[in-house]
Structure formats: C-alpha cells, structure tokens
Amino acid sequence: MDLTVPDYAYMFGFLQADGHLSGAPGRKGRLTAELSARDIGILRRFQELTPYPSSISERTRRTNFSDGHHSATWTVCSLAARTRINELGLPYGKKSNRIKPPRVDFSRADYLRGIVDADGSVGFTAAGLPFVSLTTESTAVVTYLCYYAHKVSGVLRIPRRNTRDGVYNVMFAVEHAQKLAAQLYYPGCLALGRKREAADSLAAWTRPEGMRAAHTRRVWSAREDRLLLLRLGDPAAAATELGRTRKSCTIRLWRLRRGEAPMPAAEQ
C-alpha cells in the first residue's frame, strides 16, 4: 500500500475516516468499511486494490433515519493487510480522535479527498453558494486540511471544537471552495461519484453581481508585530507604514499587550 500512489492514498484516507479495524484473540480480526449500497463501487475498487482475499456483503436494516437502509460492507481478515494499514496509521478500535495524516510520503490531495468523501460534504448551501466542509474529531486531520486549503486557496481557517459535542466543523465557501474542490477532485480521480459530480458543478458558479467580494484574512507576521511595538503610542503611524487600517493596528497592539497574541521573536 504505497501512499504515493493516488488510489492507495485515497483509499487510506477513506478508511481512516469511515473504516473500522478490530482485533480478537489468536491474531484474529478484520478490517471493515460499511457504506450505503449506492456507493458499492468504491468498495469494489478497494477490493481490486487489495492483494488479499476480501468479501463484499449487502444487508437491509432499520436505522434512526430509515426503516430500510440498504448498505454494503467490505471485509478483509488477512493479518498481513491489517498489520500494514495499522502501521500506516489506522488504529484498532475507536479511532475518531486518534487518526492523523501518514508519517510516510503520501499523495496529499488524494488522501484528503478520501477524508472528505467519508466525513465531509461538497455542494451548494441553501443560499446557492459553493462549499466544501469536514466534520471530524481529529485535531491532526482538520489542521492538515486547513493547512492544505490555505496553500491552494489562500484562505486561513483556525479550527475549533464546537461546544455541543466537541467535534470540529470546518467549512470553505465561494471561491475558496471552488479552488479546494478543483485540487481535490481532479479529472479521472478515484472518488464517490456523487461527490465528484458535486465538486465538478462548483466550477460553474460565478459571484453574483453586487455580492461583496470574498475577504481573506491577512495574517500578522513577526516583522509587522515588531514594527507595531516600536510605535506603541501611535497606531496611525504603524497603519501607514504597514499598509493596514488604524483599527487593525489598535486591536493587534491590544492583543499583544494582553498576551492574547505571542510576542515576536527578536530579529536575527
């Protein structure tokens, strides 16, 4: 399972988010992934990618959302397969808050697409705006997605757990969502068909006339903080030199003095 290979990177991300690795006495255990039967094609592709015996079964059962939920489950019992995927970073048992990006080289876009396909959403809001979102308990995964999105779209997101159930809900919208979706769901990639179609549809969106332009937060650098601190009594002078508003300089200075922002390191 070479994670520099796009399909394996996607498969690993998907299984981290939506798979389950269980163990039993006598070196027994299994790797499973259960999806809606409409997504059985992905499980068949996983079966093709896995050089060990595996099976796909279907069942219909009652859930909280449906009296007749039709699902498909892919199962692998091979110890060698379980050992490999565990070494790469899929823990045994409950894993929601323990998963993290691989420590080996991996295809970033494909890995994150697997995560989003399993635990995220792609499409349009009720107001008709493009979005890409992720819900996860993993600090490492949501931080990595935000890092990647910043690189490809320029938007900065600082993820925080919600107060209701302690999970992260991060969303990218409008042009930022378009850029992120274009990187993750490139032509010919392995993905859930419905999410790939949704991602493709984002590209056709254009900002309505009169809609306020998207704002990208400008991060304060250590150099800017040092210049601001040299002009403690005059935010207006700092604003002119830094190309920022006086209000922005005043708030930043207030945060630095109260310890809500880290003091800049001395210039080397």
Secondary structure, DSSP 8 states (H G I E B T S, - for coil): --TTSHHHHHHHHHHHHHEEEEEETTTEEEEEEEEEGGGHHHHHHHHHH-SS-EEEEEEEE--SS-SSEEEEEEEE--HHHHHHHHHHT--SS--TTT----SS---HHHHHHHHHHHHEEEEE-TTS-EEEEEEES-HHHHHHHHHHHHHHH-------B-TTTS-EEEEEEHHHHHHHHHHHS-TT----HHHHHHHHHHTT----TT-----------HHHHHHHHTTTT-HHHHHHHHT--HHHHHHHHHHHHHTSS-------
